[in-house]
Amino acid sequence: MTAHTSPAELLVLHAVRLKGFAGTDAVAARFDLDAAQTQEDLLDAEAYGRVTRASFAGLTGWSLTEAGRRHNEADLRAELVAHHARDAVAAMHDDFLPLNAQATRTFTDWQLGSMDSPQKAVPGDLLGQLADLAQRLHPLEGRLTEHLTRFGGYHQRFTEALARAADDPAWITGMDVESCHRVWFELHEDLIASLGIAR
């Protein structure tokens, strides 16, 4: 079986969904798309009322409208059906949930502790817990990418963030970098968007 590569139009809208709010370059980079074509696709989506562009705090970016969210979920649902991938994604989501509970506890404990001491060193046991999550994530991602290539890269991004976290705590839960928490949150969002379920 050959894994399916999603069309660019789907990926552009899905990247906005996963990022929440992002500039054109970040949207294009999420799935390694051509930036100029991504800009055109975003403008088309804006004309259809599926995305909106806003500026605040010196940043300009795109976000999904409710219509865009529904369109994205319909596209994802159709893709799963067309490529017989829904059962595999649903099974992976079931196996992901215990890991997600562990990850949520780990990130929350770190965030609560770092509020009192933002510059504190990252304890080795925390890095060990995150490394365990990365190791257990790897085969789950592999099960997804056998069907859909767009699920690839989460394990690599998570491990790269983890490697940086040893020297810079921002890479654990920071929101302005591709931190472990951001990558994990994005994977969870990807799964529930694809399956059309709530968190």
Stockholm file with secondary structure:
# STOCKHOLM 1.0

chainA/1-199         MTAHTSPAELLVLHAVRLKGFAGTDAVAARFDLDAAQTQEDLLDAEAYGRVTRASFAGLTGWSLTEAGRRHNEADLRAELVAHHARDAVAAMHDDFLPLNAQATRTFTDWQLGSMDSPQKAVPGDLLGQLADLAQRLHPLEGRLTEHLTRFGGYHQRFTEALARAADDPAWITGMDVESCHRVWFELHEDLIASLGIAR
#=GR chainA/1-199 SS CCCBCCCHHHHHHHHHHHHSSBCHHHHHHHTTCCHHHHHHHHHHHHHTTSEEEEEETTEEEEEECHHHHHHHHHHHHHHHHHTTCHHHHHHHHHHHHHHHHHHHHHHHHHHHHHHHCTTCCCCHHHHHHHHHHHHHHHHHHHHHHTTBGGGTTHHHHHHHHHHHHTTCTHHHHCTTTTCHHHHHHHHHHHHHHHHTCCC
#=GC SS_cons         CCCBCCCHHHHHHHHHHHHSSBCHHHHHHHTTCCHHHHHHHHHHHHHTTSEEEEEETTEEEEEECHHHHHHHHHHHHHHHHHTTCHHHHHHHHHHHHHHHHHHHHHHHHHHHHHHHCTTCCCCHHHHHHHHHHHHHHHHHHHHHHTTBGGGTTHHHHHHHHHHHHTTCTHHHHCTTTTCHHHHHHHHHHHHHHHHTCCC
//
